[in-house]
């Protein structure tokens, strides 16, 4: 392990970490999210992200503090990057000691995002999917789609996967990955939602991906692809039919286009803390829809888990698990 002492500090050397290492995979990340909420963290009190448009896309800054840690993620979202063979999202996460705000570790921000976003979804769907859920319809074929498949399998014994993607080749590659994990898996079309138990949307789409009227009444649906009020992955038909869940009501009111564009004013929105703590209603006979936009406290919860496990093992570097 290499470490670099920060000039002008008297704390331990800054260490580099890749989320997914040190024993922190999907199950551990889900546990970190759930533990933060059970320990009393209030997502409604979390600070808002700063988003600055730039020529290549958008720069995001996401600070948070809870318990013995604080941290900030600086991320770049460059929509043209995939065509260049580069990741759409890049960035770094600086983990700080909570009482002193001295730096502890620098984490790969893209890897952290790829781990924590699916963990948040899995924490919600663990409670929203019916116990007998078997069929997952997954929209998207990028890193988040792979991460969501791994995370959902960590909390639910799914048996069947249908991948819906714009790129047929990439959709088939993800289906093949699902088969290697033991699933009956294939690429398909949006109409597959008609037989879905769980639907997850992790795309860059700005308009609805499927007909919300076709979603079965017992199904759980999650949409994670956008944090913009003018973009959505699901339509108003689904939103009107469904019980609604969000990370936090405050951030959903600013950023959750799937809900804002459907006009949900006055509707009950359950937040993730209420869901994890067992305080949210989970009715039968109607779809359950979880919309996430990504929040800084989630990065902090998973980054702190990576740091604790890595520091305890004597190393914070390694190969991302998968």
N, C-alpha and C positions, 0 to 999 in steps of 0.2 A: 504494500500500500504506500502510495506517495502522498505527501501532505505539504501544503504551502502555508507558511506562517503569514498572517495578514499584517502589513506594516502598521505599527502604532497600537497594537493590541497586546493584551497580556493573557489572552485565553488560549485554549488548546488550538492546534493547527486546524485550519479549515480542511474538511475532507470532502471528497467527491463521491457521489452515490448515484447508482442507476436503479430506479424503482423496478421491482421485480427480482431483486437480488436479496441475499441474506435471509432467504426463507419467506419473503413477502410476495406472495402470488395473489391470485384472485380471492381465494377464501380469506386470507389474512387481511386484504384490503377491505373486503366487505365487513369483516369483524371490526376493523378500525373505525369505519364510518358509523356502524351501529353503536359501538362503545362510546364514541364522542357524544352521540345523542342521548344514550341512556344515562351518561354521566351529567346530563343537565345542560349541554350546550344549546343555546337558543338560536336557530338559524335566522329568525326574524331580526335579530340584533346585529347580524354580520354586516360589515361595511360593503358598500357597492363597489363593483369593479370600475376601473377607469378604462375607457376605450377611445383610442385616438385614430381616426382615419389617416392613412398614409398612402402614397401612390401605389405601393405593392399590395395593399390590403388594410390591415388593422393591427395596431399595437395594443396589448392589454396589460394592465397592472392589477394584481389581485392580492391585497394584503389581508392577513388574519392573525389573531392572537387568541390562545386558549390554554389554560393551565400552564405547564412549564415551558411552553414553546410559543414562538411567533414565527412568521415567515411571509414571504412575498414571492409571487410568480410573475415573471415578465415573459409574455408570449407574443409571438408574431403569427398572424393568420394570413397566409399568402395564397389566395385561390388559384393562382396560375402555377404554383409549384409542382403539383402532380404531373403536369405536362412536361416539366423539366426533369422528371425523375427524382424530385425532392419532396419531403414531407410538406403537407399543407400547413401543419402547425409545428412551430419550433419554439424553444424557449428554455429558460432556466428557473430553478426554484432555490431561493436562499433561505435556509432554515436557521432561525436565531434562538438563542437562549431567552426564554420569556422574561425573567427578572432583569437581565442586564442588556438585552438586545444585542449581544455579541454574536457574531456568526459562528455557526456550528458546522454546517455542511452545505455544499452546493449540489443540487440534484438535477438530473436531466429532465427538463420541463416537459418535453414531448412524451417521454416514457412515463412520467408521473401522470399526465393527463390520460394516457392510454390505459392506465391502471385504475385511476380513481373514478373516471366517468362510468365505466361498466360496473364498478363496485357500488356506486350510488343506485344505479338502475336495479342491480341484483338485490340490494337491501329492500327496495320498494317491492319488486315483483315477487320476492320470497313471501310476502304477505298478501299480495293482490292476486296472484295466480291461484286457480283452484287446486286442491291437493292432487287431483288426478291429471294435471296438465302434462301433456306429452308432446304436442306439436308446436314448434316454434317457427314462425314466419319472420325472417330477418331481412329487412331492407337495408342494402348497402353491402359493399364488399371490400372496404378499406380497413385500416388498423382498428378502428372502433368496432367494426362488425366482428372481427376476430376476438377482440377483447370482451365484447358482450357475450359471445358464445361461451368463452371460457368461464366468465363470471357466473352466467346463469347455470351452467353445468355444475358449478361449485355449490349451488344452493338448491337446485331442482333436478330430479332424475328424468330429464327430457329424453325422448326416444326418436323423435322425427324432426328433421330440419328442412325447411324450404327457403332458399336464398333468392331474393329478388334484387337484381342489380341492372344498371344501364349497360354495363360491360358484361356480355355473356361469358367471356372467357374468365374474367375475374370471379364472377358469380359461381362458375363451375369449380374454380380453384378452392373457394371457400366451402362449397358443398363437399369436395373431396377431403378437405381438412375435417369436416364434420364426420365423414365416414371413417376416417382414421381414429376419431374419438369414439367410435362405436355406434354412431347414429345412422338411421336410415335417412339419407340426405340427397337432395337434388336441387338444381336451379329451377325456378318457376316464374310465375307471373303474379301480378297483384291480386288476381282472383283467389289466390291461395288463402287469403285472410278468411274466406268463408268457412274454412275448416280449422282455423287456428285456435289454439288454447292461449298462446302468448304471441304478441306481435311487438317487435322492436324496430324502430326507425332510427338509423344512425347514418344519415345522408346529408348532402349539401343542398337538397331540394328546397325550393322556395314556394312550391305549390303542393297540394295534397297528393299523396302517393297512391291512395286507394279509396274506394267507396266505403265510407264509414258505416253506411247502412248494412253492409254485408258482414260486418264483424259479429260473431256470435255473442249472445247475451252473457255468456259465462266468461268471456275472454278478458285478459289483462293486456293493455297496450302501453308502451312507453315510447316517447319521442325525445331524442337527445340532440338532434342535429343542428339546432339553431339557437342563438341567444339574441335574435333580432326581432323587434315587434312587428316587422313587416314580412316575416318569413314563417312558413309552417309546413309540417309534414303530414298533418291529419286535417280532415275537413270538419265543417261545423256540424254535420250529421252525427259524427262520432262524439264530438264534444257535448252536444245536446243530450245524447243518450246516456252518457257515461257519468259515473261518480268520478270526481276530479281530485287529483293529488299533485302537489308541487313540492319543491325543496323548501321554499319559503314564499308566503303570500306577497311579501313586499317586493321581492325580486321578480316574481311572476308578473306583477302589475306593471313592471317596467320592460321586461324582456321576452316574455313568453308569447310569441306571435301565434302559436297554435290556439291559445286561449283568447288572446286579445282580438284576433281577427274573427273569432266566432262569437264575440260579444257576450262574455260570461259575467258581466256586471251583476252583482247581487247573488251569484251562485256561491255555495259553500265550497271552499278550497281547503282541503286538509294538507297540512305540511308534513314533511318527512319525519320530524321529531314526533309528532302526534301519531303517525303511522307506526314507527318503530317502538314507541312506548305503549302501544295498544290502545290509544285514546281515539283513534280515527274510526269512523264507520266504514265497514267493508261489506256492502250489501250484496246479496245474491240476486240473480235475474237481470242484471244490467252490466255492461262493460265497465271496467275500472281503468281509468286513463291517468298515467303518471307523466307529467311534463317536467323535464329538467333543462336548465340552461348553464349549469356549472357555477359553483360558488367557491370562494377562496378557502373557507373552513374545511372543505372536503380535501383540497390539496394538502392543507396543514395536517389533517388527521392521518393521511396516508404517508406523507413525508416523515412525520414524527415516528410512525411505526417502522419505516425503513431505517431511520437513524437509530432507534432503540435496538432493533435486532442486529443491525450492522455493527454498531459500536460494541454490543455485547459479544459479538463473534470476533471482534478484532479487525474487521475489514468492512469497508463500505463500497467496495468495487467488485465487479464480477460480470457474469453474463446474464442478460435478461432471461428470466424463465419463460417457458412457453410450451 
